[in-house]
Amino acid sequence: MEQPDYSIEQAARSKGFLRIAGVDEVGRGPLAGPVTAAAVILDPEALPEGLNDSKKLSARKREAAEAAIFGSAEVSIAHCSVAEIDEHNILRASHLAMERAVAALDPAPDYLLIDGNLIPAGLTLPAEAVIKGDGKSLSIAAASIVAKLERDRIMVDLAQQFPGYGWERNAGYPSKQHREALVDLGITPHHRRSFKPVHKILYQEQSAGS
């Protein structure tokens, strides 16, 4: 199994860049909740153990990795709200969250490794897009772990306020329980109205009410 390493960062360091931030976001697919991004600058002298694409790690390993990241790296986290997702679109919203995470690093990074194939339009620093970066770059893997755990915790909190949708387990993704609850319990303020399954129910409610 391919493991992320520090070689992409080393290549940037060999060009004179010293503050290299890995940037990733989580939460494009859910029907509810914010999109969350993290930016992480690892210390090359103290690389955390156990970093990988957050989806490939067990919950216990993710939490151990997160503690190691916060113990040795510079980390910032940012979000884009449901209202902003509906106003822009999910791709732009995920890029906005990334831009905010980068802007919150102080002092600023001098080079960015962005997970995916696009560099967000609002980023002016030298940057490189890395497809499937969370499986290639340790810095991006670290950002993926931090963003996922942060967003999962937000969804657990929201699940207590809006029980029945299973957000504490599905993190707002369209699981069977979540889709059934949308029909049975209706739409919450945390649902993305621009997303098809939510929009469809809204439209049906409006038609029934008119």
N, C-alpha and C positions, 0 to 999 in steps of 0.2 A: 504494500500500500504506500502510495506516495505521501511523503511527509513534508510539511513546509520547512524551509530552512532560511538562512540569513543571506543567501547568495545575491538576491536582487538588491537588498540593502547594501551589501558589500560593493556591488557594481556602482551604486550611486555614491558611496563613500569614496571610491577610487577617483571619482570626478570632482571631489572636494566638498560634497554635501555632508553635513554632520548631523543635522536634526531631521531625521527621516521619519515621517509619520505614516503609519498604515491606517487606512480609513475604510470602514465597512458599515453597511446599514442592515437592519433587519426589520421585517414587517411589511413587505410589499404585498404579500398575498392575503393577509387577514381581511375579514369583513368589518372588524372593529378594532379600535385602539389606534394609537399614534404609530408613526414610523420612527424608529430610533437609530441613531448613528453614533459611532464612537471613533475617536482618533487617538492613536497610541504611538508614542515615541519610546521604543525600547532602548535600554542601556546595553550596548554591545558587550560590555564587560560583565553584565549580570542578566543574561538571557533566561527567562523563566523556563522551567521544565514543563513538559506535557502540553505544549501548544499544538493545536490542530484546528481545522475547520470545526466550528462549534457543533455542527450537525453530526460530526463523527465521534464526539465525546459523550460519555455517560454524564448524567447530572452531577454525580460526585466529582468526576474528573474536571468538569467545567468549573465547578465552584473552587476546586483546589487551584486550577490554573488562574482563575480570576484573582484569587488572593495573592498569588505569586506576581501577577501583572501589577496589581495595585501596590505591591511591596517594592517593586524595583523600577517601574516605568512611569512616564508622564501620560496621564489619561484625561480625556475630556469626553463628555457625553452630551448629545443634543437630540431634540425631537422636532417632528413636524406634526401638528395637531390634525385631528379628523377634519375640522373645518378647512384647514389649509389643503389637505389632501383633496377634499371635494372641490375646493376653489381652483386649484391648479390641475393636477392629475398626479397619479401615484409616482410616476418617474420623477417629475419635477419636485414633488414633495420629498422624495428620498434624497434627491440631490441637495435640496435646501437643508435637510437635517445634516448631511455630510458637511456642507459649507459652514454651518453653525458650529459643528464639532471642531473643525479645523480652526475657526476663528477664536474659539475658546482656549486654545493652547497658548500659554504665555510663559516664556517667550515663544514667538511663532516658529513653526518648523521651516526648514529651507527646501524640503523636497517631500512630495506626497506620492504614496502608492495607493491607488484607488482600486477597490475591488470592482470588477466588471469591465465593460468595454467602452465606457464613456467617462469623460472627465467633466464633472459638474461645471456649468457655464460660469458660475460666480467665483470659481477658484482661479486666482491669478498667479499662484506660486508654481514653480516648475513641478510637473506632475506626470505620472505614468499610470495608465490604466492596465490592470493585470486581470485577465480573464481567469475566473476560478482562483482568484488571488488568495482566498482563505486556505486553500490547499497547497499554496506555493510559497507564500511569504509569511514569516513569523510575525511581522508587524501587523499584517492584515488579519492573520488568524487571531492575534490578541484582540484586535478591534472587534472581530466577529463574536468572540466569547463575551466581551464586556457588553456589547450592544444587546446580544440575545438575553443575557441574564437580567440586565436592566429592564428590558421590555417585558420579559416574563413576569417580573415582580410587579410591574405596573398593572398587568392583566390580572394577576392574582388579587391585587387590591380592588380593581374594578369588579371582579367576580363577586366579591363580598357585598358590593353595593347593588349589583344586578345579578342575583343568583339565577341559575337555571340554564344559562347559556354554555356552561362548562369552560369558561375562559381560563380558570385555574389549571385546566388540562390542555385545552386546545389553543390557548394564547390568542383567541380571536379568529383563528383559521376556520374555514368552512367545513368543520367536521359534521357528521350526521346529527349529533346532538345539537350543535349550534344552528344548523339549518332548520331542524324541526322546531327549536325554541323560537327562532325568528317568526315562524308561522303562528306558533301557539301563544307566545308572550309579546310579540310585536318588536318594534324597533326602539332602541335606546338612544340617548344623546351621543353615545360613543360609537354608533354604527356609521360606516362610510356610505352615505346616501348615493354617491356616484358609482358604487359597485353594483353590478347587475343584480345579484340575488336580493340585495337590500332595496334597490331602486324598483324592482319588480313588485315587491310587497307594498312599498309606498304607493305605487301607481294603482295597485288593486284596491288599497284602502281609500285612495282618493276617488276612484271610480265608484266604489260602493257608497261612498258618502255623498256623491253629487246627485 
